[in-house]
Amino acid sequence: MANLAKLSAEYVAAFDAADVAASASFFAEYFVLTDPGGSYEGKEAATAAVKGIFASVNNDKSKISFQARNIFVDAAQNVSVIEFRFRLGDKNLQGTDVIHWNADGKMTAMRAYVY
């Protein structure tokens, strides 16, 4: 099994860079993203959702910051949890991503919670 802490940190870096392609490279073809905006089934739909997040600030990378406060891993369950701070334009959010991984080191599901 892949190093889930390392993969999670690499995902955080890709999302923080507002890099759609790099972020989507972590998604399995059958990936399911569930976030406050809805549920997106399949890599293509989830990628479009991520693209929409970045487009909401006109793809201005200076208006996006995604930082992990903590990354926790349950290797036996192939799950990682990212506690994050997310700035999107003038919104400052905190939340948690619960990510399920397959044996190939690709995300199969992510549930994003914002509080």
C-alpha positions as CSV (number, residue, x, y, z in Angstrom):
1,M,0.0,0.0,0.0
2,A,1.1,3.5,-0.8
3,N,2.2,6.0,1.9
4,L,-1.1,7.7,2.6
5,A,0.3,10.5,4.7
6,K,2.7,11.4,1.8
7,L,-0.1,11.1,-0.8
8,S,-2.4,13.2,1.3
9,A,0.3,15.9,1.7
10,E,0.9,15.9,-2.1
11,Y,-2.8,16.3,-2.7
12,V,-2.9,19.3,-0.3
13,A,0.0,20.9,-2.2
14,A,-1.7,20.3,-5.6
15,F,-5.0,21.8,-4.3
16,D,-3.2,24.7,-2.6
17,A,-1.5,25.5,-6.0
18,A,-5.0,25.6,-7.6
19,D,-3.8,23.0,-10.0
20,V,-6.8,21.2,-11.4
21,A,-4.9,18.5,-13.3
22,A,-2.5,17.8,-10.4
23,S,-5.5,17.6,-8.0
24,A,-7.4,15.3,-10.3
25,S,-4.4,13.0,-10.8
26,F,-5.2,11.6,-7.3
27,F,-8.7,10.6,-8.3
28,A,-9.6,7.0,-9.3
29,E,-11.9,6.8,-12.4
30,Y,-14.8,5.9,-10.1
31,F,-14.0,8.6,-7.5
32,V,-16.9,10.1,-5.5
33,L,-16.6,13.6,-4.1
34,T,-19.1,14.7,-1.5
35,D,-18.8,18.3,-0.2
36,P,-21.1,21.1,0.9
37,G,-21.9,21.9,-2.7
38,G,-23.1,18.4,-3.6
39,S,-22.1,14.9,-4.6
40,Y,-20.1,14.2,-7.7
41,E,-19.7,10.7,-9.1
42,G,-16.8,9.8,-11.3
43,K,-13.4,11.4,-11.9
44,E,-14.8,13.7,-14.7
45,A,-17.6,15.1,-12.5
46,A,-15.3,15.6,-9.5
47,T,-12.7,17.3,-11.6
48,A,-15.3,19.7,-12.9
49,A,-16.4,20.5,-9.4
50,V,-12.8,21.3,-8.4
51,K,-12.4,23.4,-11.5
52,G,-15.5,25.3,-10.5
53,I,-14.1,26.0,-7.0
54,F,-11.0,27.6,-8.5
55,A,-13.1,29.4,-11.2
56,S,-15.1,31.0,-8.4
57,V,-12.2,33.3,-7.7
58,N,-11.3,33.6,-11.4
59,N,-8.5,31.1,-11.0
60,D,-6.5,33.7,-9.1
61,K,-4.1,31.6,-7.1
62,S,-3.4,34.5,-4.7
63,K,-7.0,34.1,-3.5
64,I,-6.7,30.4,-2.7
65,S,-4.9,28.8,0.2
66,F,-5.4,25.2,1.3
67,Q,-3.3,24.2,4.3
68,A,-3.3,21.0,6.3
69,R,-3.4,21.5,10.0
70,N,-3.1,17.7,10.6
71,I,-3.1,14.6,8.5
72,F,-4.1,11.3,10.2
73,V,-3.9,7.9,8.6
74,D,-5.6,4.6,9.3
75,A,-3.6,2.3,7.0
76,A,-5.6,-0.7,7.9
77,Q,-8.7,0.9,6.5
78,N,-6.9,2.7,3.7
79,V,-8.2,6.0,5.0
80,S,-6.6,9.4,5.6
81,V,-8.1,12.5,7.3
82,I,-6.9,16.0,6.5
83,E,-7.8,18.7,9.0
84,F,-7.5,21.9,6.9
85,R,-7.8,25.7,6.7
86,F,-9.1,26.9,3.4
87,R,-9.2,30.5,2.1
88,L,-11.2,31.1,-1.0
89,G,-11.4,34.7,-1.8
90,D,-12.7,36.5,1.3
91,K,-14.0,33.2,2.9
92,N,-11.9,31.6,5.6
93,L,-13.0,28.1,6.3
94,Q,-11.9,25.2,8.4
95,G,-12.8,21.6,7.8
96,T,-12.0,18.0,7.4
97,D,-11.5,15.7,4.3
98,V,-12.1,12.0,4.9
99,I,-10.4,10.2,2.1
100,H,-10.7,6.5,1.1
101,W,-7.8,5.1,-1.1
102,N,-7.4,2.1,-3.3
103,A,-4.4,-0.2,-3.4
104,D,-3.0,1.8,-6.3
105,G,-2.8,5.0,-4.2
106,K,-5.8,6.7,-5.9
107,M,-8.7,8.3,-4.0
108,T,-12.0,6.4,-4.3
109,A,-14.0,8.7,-2.2
110,M,-13.7,12.0,-0.3
111,R,-16.2,13.5,2.1
112,A,-15.4,17.1,2.8
113,Y,-16.8,18.7,5.9
114,V,-16.6,22.5,6.5
115,Y,-17.3,24.1,9.9
